[in-house]
C-alpha cells in the first residue's frame, strides 16, 4: 500500500500535520498522496482525536520512520490538534 522509505533523509524539510477524527478512509487517501510524491524529505505528524472507527487499524500497517502518530483529546478545539503537531514538527516548513 505504501512505498518503503529509501533511507535518504531523516531530516525533513517539510512537516505535514494531519489532524483526524473518525476519518480513516480520508486519512488513508491523504497518506497515499504524500507517499506518492517524488520528493522524500518530509515527515507526517498524524494527530488523532481518539477515533473510534478503525483509524488505529490503519496505523498498524504504517512502518516508516517519517511518520509520527499522536493522540489527543482536543474537546472539539481543532487548533489543539494542530498545535500538538506543530510543537513536535522538525521540518523547516509546516503544511496542513
C-alpha positions in Angstrom: 0.0 0.0 0.0 2.8 2.4 0.8 6.2 2.7 -0.7 9.1 1.7 1.6 11.2 4.5 2.9 14.5 4.7 1.0 16.6 5.9 3.9 17.8 9.1 2.2 16.8 11.5 4.9 15.5 11.7 8.5 16.0 15.4 8.5 12.8 16.6 6.8 12.4 20.0 5.1 8.6 19.8 5.2 6.4 18.7 8.2 2.9 17.7 7.2 0.4 17.9 10.1 -2.8 16.0 9.7 -5.4 16.2 12.5 -8.0 13.5 12.2 -11.1 12.1 14.0 -13.1 9.2 12.6 -11.9 9.7 9.1 -9.8 6.6 8.4 -10.7 6.4 4.7 -9.8 10.1 4.1 -6.7 9.7 6.2 -5.6 6.7 4.1 -6.2 8.7 0.9 -4.1 11.6 2.3 -1.2 9.4 3.2 -1.2 7.7 -0.2 -0.9 11.1 -1.7 2.0 12.0 0.4 3.8 8.7 -0.2 3.3 9.0 -3.9 5.3 12.3 -4.1 8.8 12.2 -5.7 10.2 14.5 -3.0 11.0 12.4 0.1 12.4 15.0 2.6 9.2 15.2 4.6 7.6 13.9 7.8 3.9 13.4 8.6 2.5 14.1 12.0 -0.9 12.5 12.4 -2.8 13.9 15.4 -5.7 11.6 16.2 -8.5 12.7 18.5 -9.1 9.2 19.7 -11.0 8.0 16.7 -13.3 5.0 17.2 -13.9 3.8 13.6 -10.7 1.9 12.7 -8.1 4.6 12.4 -5.8 2.6 14.8 -6.0 -0.3 12.3 -4.6 1.9 9.6 -1.7 2.9 11.9 -0.8 -0.8 12.4 0.1 -1.0 8.7 2.3 2.0 8.7 6.1 1.4 9.0 8.0 4.4 8.1 10.3 6.5 10.4 9.0 9.7 8.8 5.5 9.1 10.4 4.7 10.2 13.9 1.3 9.4 15.5 -0.1 11.4 18.4 -3.3 11.0 20.4 -5.1 14.0 21.9 -8.5 14.7 23.5 -9.0 18.1 21.9 -12.5 18.7 23.2 -13.6 20.0 19.8 -10.8 22.5 19.5 -9.1 21.6 16.3 -6.3 24.1 16.9 -5.2 22.0 19.9 -4.5 19.1 17.5 -2.7 21.3 15.0 -0.7 22.9 17.8 0.4 19.5 19.1 1.6 18.6 15.5 3.5 21.9 15.1 5.1 21.5 18.5 6.5 18.1 17.5 7.5 19.0 13.9 11.1 19.3 13.0 10.8 20.5 9.4 11.6 24.0 8.3 8.2 24.3 6.7 4.8 23.3 8.1 1.9 22.1 5.8 -1.6 21.2 7.0 
